[in-house]
Amino acid sequence: MKQAFWAVLATLLFSLSTPFTKIFADRYPPIFLSALLYAGSILGAAVGILPFLGLRPSDAGAFFGKGGLSRRVRWALAGSILIGGVIAPVLLVVGLAGARASQGSLLMNAEGIFTVLIAGLLFRERLTRRLIAGTLLGGAGCALLSWKGTGPAGLWALPFLGAALLWALDSNILRYLSELNPLVLTVWKGAGSSLLLFLLAFLSEPIPRPSPMALGVLLTGAVGYGMSLVFFIRSIARIGVSRTGAWFSFSPFLGAILSLLFLREPVPEVFPVSFGILLVAAFLLQEPSRDLAKPEDAGK
């Protein structure tokens, strides 16, 4: 569990954003809302000043690429901004505008499965049987709850599955950026994503008038996108993409619980069964330290 500390923390913080994003999705156009969330993520990057993140003042030079943003890093950063910072969040907001938060959140469990599959099949990251079993069980638990609890999946599910696939691809792209200061990377991604999204919003959507609720959106982005991303990148550097993604697969389940509690959505009858399955999955994901990828191996 100690090895997975950063992954668990990133999962918890991202889960908090689900019920609040659902509330905001009913009041803001999708692209503009996504832009506000990523603008807030820049505020969340402020956690980088905390000593336990191990950040140094000299890292500030990385903002301007001193000595070293290679071509591969620049392309990876651009891809991460476009795929994970622009297209995926818009798909999520579009999905939440037309479905229950708990319903959509559970479908996002596919992100963890996609992340592990992409890491293993495309990037040849070593996958143990225990990791694969834990990931599949986690997906089965959330899929059961989604299928039995909210009715058959239809077209409403496509935006969530699309967002899950793109964020899984983004997670694997981040392996090329894991050596960067997490604070620097979060600020770059937040700034790049929000600027592109604001531009798209002004060109394609009616822009709502300023309101106090916008502060709530910024705060949600700070916690659920900014702080979560800093910890997610930290986890990739320590335990690798597939294991970080496997732990992050619990985010949809936690998001669904929060949605049921705060939004008072109907509780599916199979909820206890799914909860039990996910407990077993959590046990399987707690691999012995000798099975975990070494930090220096992450991203190879």
Sine and cosine of phi, psi and omega as CSV:
sin_phi,cos_phi,sin_psi,cos_psi,sin_omega,cos_omega
0.00,0.00,-0.58,0.82,0.00,-1.00
-0.87,0.49,-0.62,0.78,0.00,-1.00
-0.89,0.45,-0.52,0.85,-0.10,-0.99
-0.99,-0.13,0.25,0.97,-0.10,-0.99
-0.81,0.58,-0.76,0.65,-0.07,-1.00
-0.92,0.39,-0.59,0.81,0.02,-1.00
-0.91,0.41,-0.67,0.74,0.01,-1.00
-0.91,0.42,-0.67,0.75,0.00,-1.00
-0.91,0.42,-0.67,0.74,0.05,-1.00
-0.88,0.47,-0.64,0.77,0.01,-1.00
-0.89,0.45,-0.72,0.70,-0.02,-1.00
-0.88,0.47,-0.69,0.72,-0.05,-1.00
-0.93,0.36,-0.65,0.76,0.03,-1.00
-0.91,0.41,-0.57,0.82,0.00,-1.00
-0.88,0.47,-0.55,0.83,-0.02,-1.00
-0.89,0.45,-0.41,0.91,-0.08,-1.00
-0.97,0.23,-0.36,0.93,-0.13,-0.99
-0.87,0.49,-0.83,0.55,-0.04,-1.00
-0.90,0.44,-0.56,0.83,-0.01,-1.00
-0.95,0.32,-0.62,0.78,0.04,-1.00
-0.90,0.45,-0.59,0.81,0.06,-1.00
-0.88,0.48,-0.69,0.72,0.02,-1.00
-0.88,0.48,-0.72,0.69,-0.03,-1.00
-0.94,0.33,-0.50,0.87,-0.03,-1.00
-0.91,0.42,-0.39,0.92,0.04,-1.00
-0.99,0.14,-0.09,1.00,-0.10,-0.99
-0.82,-0.57,-0.28,0.96,-0.03,-1.00
-0.81,-0.58,0.54,-0.84,0.14,-0.99
-0.90,0.45,0.51,-0.86,-0.19,-0.98
-0.87,0.48,-0.70,0.72,-0.06,-1.00
-0.94,0.35,-0.67,0.74,0.01,-1.00
-0.90,0.43,-0.65,0.76,0.03,-1.00
-0.89,0.45,-0.69,0.73,0.03,-1.00
-0.88,0.48,-0.62,0.78,0.02,-1.00
-0.89,0.45,-0.68,0.73,0.02,-1.00
-0.90,0.44,-0.65,0.76,0.00,-1.00
-0.89,0.46,-0.68,0.74,-0.01,-1.00
-0.97,0.22,-0.45,0.89,0.15,-0.99
-0.90,0.43,-0.62,0.78,0.06,-1.00
-0.91,0.40,-0.48,0.88,-0.02,-1.00
-0.89,0.46,-0.46,0.89,0.05,-1.00
-0.90,0.44,-0.61,0.79,0.05,-1.00
-0.91,0.42,-0.62,0.78,-0.01,-1.00
-0.91,0.42,-0.42,0.91,0.02,-1.00
-0.92,0.39,-0.20,0.98,0.01,-1.00
-0.89,0.46,-0.30,0.95,0.05,-1.00
-0.89,0.45,-0.24,0.97,0.01,-1.00
-0.90,0.43,-0.27,0.96,0.00,-1.00
-0.98,0.20,-0.18,0.98,-0.01,-1.00
-0.94,0.35,0.69,-0.73,-0.09,-1.00
-0.86,0.51,-0.54,0.84,-0.10,-1.00
-0.95,0.32,-0.12,0.99,0.07,-1.00
-0.99,0.11,-0.21,0.98,0.07,-1.00
0.94,0.34,0.53,0.85,-0.01,-1.00
-1.00,0.01,0.54,-0.84,-0.04,-1.00
-0.89,-0.47,0.52,-0.85,0.04,-1.00
-0.84,0.54,-0.52,0.86,-0.01,-1.00
-0.91,0.42,-0.33,0.94,0.00,-1.00
-0.92,0.38,-0.24,0.97,-0.02,-1.00
-0.86,0.50,-0.45,0.89,0.02,-1.00
-0.89,0.46,-0.40,0.91,-0.02,-1.00
-0.91,0.42,-0.37,0.93,0.03,-1.00
-0.87,0.48,-0.50,0.87,-0.07,-1.00
-0.95,-0.32,0.13,0.99,0.08,-1.00
0.96,0.28,0.49,0.87,-0.02,-1.00
-0.89,0.46,0.85,-0.52,0.10,-1.00
0.93,0.37,0.14,0.99,-0.04,-1.00
0.10,-0.99,0.41,0.91,0.21,-0.98
-0.99,0.12,0.98,-0.18,-0.03,-1.00
-0.92,0.39,0.19,-0.98,0.01,-1.00
-0.87,0.50,-0.65,0.76,0.00,-1.00
-0.89,0.46,-0.65,0.76,0.00,-1.00
-0.92,0.40,-0.66,0.75,0.00,-1.00
-0.90,0.43,-0.67,0.74,0.03,-1.00
-0.91,0.41,-0.65,0.76,0.02,-1.00
-0.90,0.44,-0.65,0.76,0.02,-1.00
-0.90,0.43,-0.69,0.73,0.03,-1.00
-0.89,0.46,-0.68,0.73,0.02,-1.00
-0.90,0.43,-0.64,0.77,0.01,-1.00
-0.90,0.43,-0.65,0.76,0.02,-1.00
-0.90,0.43,-0.73,0.68,-0.07,-1.00
-0.94,0.35,-0.74,0.67,-0.10,-1.00
-0.97,0.22,-0.79,0.61,-0.09,-1.00
-1.00,0.00,-0.33,0.94,-0.06,-1.00
-0.96,-0.28,-0.21,0.98,-0.02,-1.00
-0.86,-0.51,-0.89,0.46,-0.13,-0.99
-0.95,0.33,-0.75,0.66,-0.07,-1.00
-0.88,0.48,-0.75,0.66,0.00,-1.00
-0.90,0.43,-0.54,0.84,0.05,-1.00
-0.91,0.42,-0.68,0.73,0.04,-1.00
-0.87,0.49,-0.66,0.75,0.01,-1.00
-0.89,0.46,-0.72,0.70,-0.01,-1.00
-0.91,0.42,-0.65,0.76,0.06,-1.00
-0.86,0.51,-0.68,0.73,0.02,-1.00
-0.90,0.43,-0.68,0.73,-0.03,-1.00
-0.92,0.39,-0.45,0.89,0.01,-1.00
-0.93,0.36,-0.34,0.94,-0.05,-1.00
-0.86,-0.51,0.18,0.98,-0.02,-1.00
-0.54,-0.84,0.27,-0.96,0.10,-1.00
-0.91,0.42,0.53,-0.85,0.00,-1.00
-0.90,0.45,-0.66,0.75,-0.01,-1.00
-0.92,0.40,-0.62,0.79,0.01,-1.00
-0.89,0.46,-0.77,0.64,-0.01,-1.00
-0.93,0.37,-0.60,0.80,-0.02,-1.00
-0.88,0.48,-0.66,0.75,-0.01,-1.00
-0.91,0.41,-0.59,0.81,0.04,-1.00
-0.91,0.41,-0.45,0.89,0.01,-1.00
-0.93,0.37,-0.12,0.99,0.09,-1.00
-0.86,0.50,-0.38,0.92,0.04,-1.00
-0.87,0.50,-0.38,0.92,0.00,-1.00
-0.87,0.50,-0.69,0.72,0.00,-1.00
-0.88,0.47,-0.67,0.74,0.01,-1.00
-0.91,0.41,-0.72,0.70,0.03,-1.00
-0.87,0.50,-0.65,0.76,-0.03,-1.00
-0.88,0.47,-0.73,0.68,-0.01,-1.00
-0.91,0.41,-0.67,0.74,-0.01,-1.00
-0.89,0.45,-0.70,0.71,0.00,-1.00
-0.91,0.42,-0.66,0.75,0.00,-1.00
-0.88,0.47,-0.64,0.77,-0.04,-1.00
-0.99,0.17,-0.69,0.72,-0.12,-0.99
-0.99,0.14,-0.65,0.76,-0.07,-1.00
-1.00,-0.08,-0.59,0.80,-0.08,-1.00
-0.95,-0.31,0.09,1.00,0.12,-0.99
0.84,0.55,0.55,0.84,0.08,-1.00
-0.97,0.24,0.67,-0.74,-0.09,-1.00
-0.92,0.39,0.80,-0.61,0.02,-1.00
-0.90,-0.43,0.81,-0.58,0.06,-1.00
-1.00,0.03,0.33,-0.94,0.03,-1.00
-0.88,0.48,-0.61,0.79,-0.01,-1.00
-0.90,0.43,-0.66,0.75,0.03,-1.00
-0.90,0.43,-0.70,0.72,0.00,-1.00
-0.89,0.45,-0.69,0.73,0.00,-1.00
-0.89,0.45,-0.68,0.73,0.01,-1.00
-0.90,0.44,-0.64,0.77,0.01,-1.00
-0.91,0.41,-0.70,0.72,0.00,-1.00
-0.91,0.41,-0.64,0.77,0.04,-1.00
-0.90,0.43,-0.66,0.75,0.04,-1.00
-0.87,0.49,-0.67,0.74,0.05,-1.00
-0.91,0.41,-0.62,0.78,0.00,-1.00
-0.91,0.42,-0.65,0.76,0.00,-1.00
-0.89,0.46,-0.71,0.70,0.00,-1.00
-0.95,0.30,-0.58,0.81,0.02,-1.00
-0.91,0.42,-0.64,0.77,0.03,-1.00
-0.88,0.48,-0.70,0.71,-0.01,-1.00
-0.91,0.42,-0.64,0.77,-0.01,-1.00
-0.93,0.36,-0.69,0.72,-0.08,-1.00
-0.95,0.31,-0.76,0.65,-0.06,-1.00
-0.98,0.19,-0.50,0.87,-0.15,-0.99
-1.00,0.01,-0.42,0.91,-0.13,-0.99
-0.81,-0.59,0.14,0.99,0.01,-1.00
1.00,-0.06,0.16,-0.99,-0.07,-1.00
-0.91,0.41,0.61,-0.79,0.03,-1.00
-0.95,0.32,0.68,-0.73,0.02,-1.00
-0.78,-0.63,-0.51,-0.86,0.00,-1.00
-0.89,0.46,-0.44,0.90,0.01,-1.00
-0.87,0.49,-0.39,0.92,-0.06,-1.00
-0.98,0.20,-0.37,0.93,-0.12,-0.99
-0.87,0.50,-0.70,0.71,0.03,-1.00
-0.87,0.50,-0.62,0.79,-0.01,-1.00
-0.92,0.38,-0.69,0.72,0.00,-1.00
-0.92,0.39,-0.60,0.80,0.06,-1.00
-0.90,0.44,-0.69,0.72,0.04,-1.00
-0.89,0.45,-0.64,0.77,0.00,-1.00
-0.88,0.47,-0.71,0.71,-0.01,-1.00
-0.90,0.43,-0.68,0.73,-0.03,-1.00
-0.93,0.36,-0.63,0.78,0.03,-1.00
-0.94,0.35,-0.52,0.85,0.09,-1.00
-0.91,0.42,-0.67,0.74,0.07,-1.00
-0.90,0.44,-0.64,0.76,0.03,-1.00
-0.88,0.47,-0.66,0.75,0.01,-1.00
-0.86,0.52,-0.61,0.79,0.01,-1.00
-0.97,0.23,-0.50,0.87,0.11,-0.99
-0.90,0.43,-0.56,0.83,-0.04,-1.00
-0.89,0.45,-0.28,0.96,0.05,-1.00
-0.86,0.50,-0.52,0.85,0.01,-1.00
-0.98,0.20,-0.15,0.99,-0.04,-1.00
-0.90,-0.44,0.04,1.00,-0.12,-0.99
-0.93,0.38,-0.31,0.95,0.04,-1.00
-0.99,0.16,-0.25,0.97,0.06,-1.00
-0.96,0.28,0.44,-0.90,0.12,-0.99
-0.84,0.55,0.82,-0.57,-0.02,-1.00
-0.83,0.55,-0.58,0.82,0.04,-1.00
-0.89,0.45,-0.73,0.69,-0.01,-1.00
-0.88,0.48,-0.72,0.70,-0.03,-1.00
-0.90,0.44,-0.66,0.75,0.00,-1.00
-0.90,0.44,-0.65,0.76,0.02,-1.00
-0.91,0.40,-0.71,0.70,0.04,-1.00
-0.85,0.53,-0.73,0.68,-0.05,-1.00
-0.93,0.38,-0.67,0.74,0.02,-1.00
-0.89,0.45,-0.69,0.73,-0.02,-1.00
-0.92,0.39,-0.74,0.68,-0.02,-1.00
-0.89,0.45,-0.70,0.72,-0.02,-1.00
-0.91,0.41,-0.72,0.69,-0.05,-1.00
-0.91,0.41,-0.63,0.78,0.02,-1.00
-0.89,0.45,-0.72,0.70,0.02,-1.00
-0.90,0.44,-0.67,0.75,-0.03,-1.00
-0.93,0.37,-0.65,0.76,0.05,-1.00
-0.89,0.46,-0.65,0.76,0.03,-1.00
-0.88,0.47,-0.73,0.68,0.03,-1.00
-0.89,0.45,-0.63,0.78,-0.01,-1.00
-0.90,0.43,-0.71,0.71,-0.01,-1.00
-0.91,0.42,-0.46,0.89,-0.01,-1.00
-1.00,0.08,-0.35,0.94,-0.18,-0.98
-0.77,-0.64,-0.17,0.99,-0.11,-0.99
-0.74,-0.67,0.43,-0.90,0.18,-0.98
-0.95,0.30,0.80,-0.60,-0.05,-1.00
-1.00,0.03,0.86,-0.52,-0.01,-1.00
-0.94,0.35,0.38,-0.93,0.03,-1.00
-0.95,0.32,0.46,-0.89,0.04,-1.00
-0.85,0.52,0.65,-0.76,0.01,-1.00
-0.51,-0.86,0.34,-0.94,0.02,-1.00
-0.85,0.52,-0.43,0.90,-0.02,-1.00
-0.89,0.45,-0.44,0.90,0.01,-1.00
-0.87,0.50,-0.53,0.85,0.05,-1.00
-0.90,0.43,-0.60,0.80,0.06,-1.00
-0.90,0.43,-0.62,0.78,0.04,-1.00
-0.90,0.43,-0.69,0.72,0.01,-1.00
-0.89,0.46,-0.65,0.76,0.02,-1.00
-0.92,0.40,-0.65,0.76,0.06,-1.00
-0.88,0.48,-0.68,0.74,0.05,-1.00
-0.91,0.42,-0.59,0.81,0.00,-1.00
-0.89,0.45,-0.68,0.73,-0.06,-1.00
-0.99,0.11,-0.78,0.62,-0.15,-0.99
-0.98,0.18,-0.40,0.92,-0.02,-1.00
-0.92,-0.38,-0.75,0.66,-0.05,-1.00
-0.95,0.32,-0.90,0.44,-0.01,-1.00
-0.88,0.48,-0.65,0.76,0.01,-1.00
-0.87,0.48,-0.66,0.75,-0.02,-1.00
-0.92,0.39,-0.64,0.77,0.04,-1.00
-0.84,0.54,-0.73,0.68,-0.03,-1.00
-0.95,0.32,-0.55,0.83,0.03,-1.00
-0.89,0.46,-0.72,0.69,0.01,-1.00
-0.90,0.43,-0.63,0.78,0.04,-1.00
-0.87,0.50,-0.64,0.77,-0.01,-1.00
-0.93,0.38,-0.65,0.76,0.02,-1.00
-0.85,0.53,-0.67,0.74,-0.01,-1.00
-0.92,0.40,-0.41,0.91,-0.06,-1.00
-1.00,-0.08,-0.71,0.71,-0.14,-0.99
-0.83,-0.55,0.03,1.00,0.05,-1.00
1.00,-0.06,0.22,-0.98,-0.09,-1.00
-0.95,0.31,-0.73,0.69,-0.11,-0.99
-0.90,0.44,-0.66,0.75,-0.02,-1.00
-0.95,0.30,-0.60,0.80,0.09,-1.00
-0.89,0.45,-0.70,0.71,0.02,-1.00
-0.90,0.43,-0.56,0.83,0.01,-1.00
-0.91,0.42,-0.70,0.71,0.06,-1.00
-0.91,0.41,-0.60,0.80,-0.02,-1.00
-0.93,0.37,-0.28,0.96,0.02,-1.00
-0.91,0.41,-0.22,0.98,0.05,-1.00
-1.00,0.09,-0.17,0.99,0.00,-1.00
-0.85,0.53,-0.69,0.73,0.02,-1.00
-0.87,0.49,-0.62,0.78,-0.01,-1.00
-0.92,0.40,-0.69,0.73,0.03,-1.00
-0.91,0.41,-0.64,0.77,0.05,-1.00
-0.89,0.46,-0.61,0.79,0.03,-1.00
-0.91,0.41,-0.66,0.75,0.03,-1.00
-0.87,0.49,-0.73,0.69,0.00,-1.00
-0.89,0.45,-0.61,0.79,0.02,-1.00
-0.91,0.41,-0.66,0.75,0.03,-1.00
-0.90,0.44,-0.60,0.80,-0.04,-1.00
-0.97,0.24,-0.75,0.66,-0.13,-0.99
-1.00,0.09,-0.56,0.83,-0.04,-1.00
-0.99,-0.14,-0.05,1.00,0.04,-1.00
0.82,0.57,0.69,0.73,0.06,-1.00
-0.98,0.18,0.40,-0.91,-0.04,-1.00
-0.86,0.52,0.63,-0.78,0.01,-1.00
-1.00,-0.05,0.88,-0.47,0.00,-1.00
-0.90,0.43,0.50,-0.86,-0.03,-1.00
-0.92,0.40,-0.47,0.88,-0.06,-1.00
-1.00,0.01,0.17,0.99,-0.03,-1.00
-0.82,0.57,-0.74,0.67,0.01,-1.00
-0.88,0.48,-0.60,0.80,0.01,-1.00
-0.90,0.43,-0.71,0.70,0.02,-1.00
-0.89,0.46,-0.63,0.78,0.01,-1.00
-0.88,0.48,-0.68,0.73,0.03,-1.00
-0.89,0.45,-0.67,0.74,0.03,-1.00
-0.87,0.49,-0.66,0.75,-0.03,-1.00
-0.94,0.33,-0.47,0.88,0.09,-1.00
-0.90,0.43,-0.67,0.74,0.05,-1.00
-0.90,0.44,-0.66,0.75,0.02,-1.00
-0.87,0.49,-0.66,0.75,0.01,-1.00
-0.88,0.48,-0.63,0.78,0.03,-1.00
-0.90,0.44,-0.67,0.74,-0.01,-1.00
-0.92,0.39,-0.54,0.84,-0.02,-1.00
-0.96,0.28,-0.27,0.96,0.04,-1.00
-1.00,0.10,0.96,0.29,-0.05,-1.00
-0.95,0.30,0.50,-0.87,0.13,-0.99
-0.85,0.53,0.48,-0.87,-0.10,-0.99
-0.87,0.50,-0.47,0.88,-0.02,-1.00
-0.94,0.35,-0.30,0.95,0.01,-1.00
-1.00,0.02,-0.17,0.99,-0.09,-1.00
-1.00,0.08,0.53,-0.85,0.06,-1.00
-0.92,0.39,0.65,-0.76,0.05,-1.00
-0.94,0.33,0.52,-0.85,-0.02,-1.00
-0.80,0.60,-0.63,0.78,-0.03,-1.00
-0.95,0.31,-0.23,0.97,0.02,-1.00
-1.00,0.03,-0.27,0.96,-0.06,-1.00
-0.90,0.44,0.74,-0.67,0.08,-1.00
1.00,0.00,-0.01,1.00,0.02,-1.00
-0.99,0.17,0.00,0.00,0.00,0.00
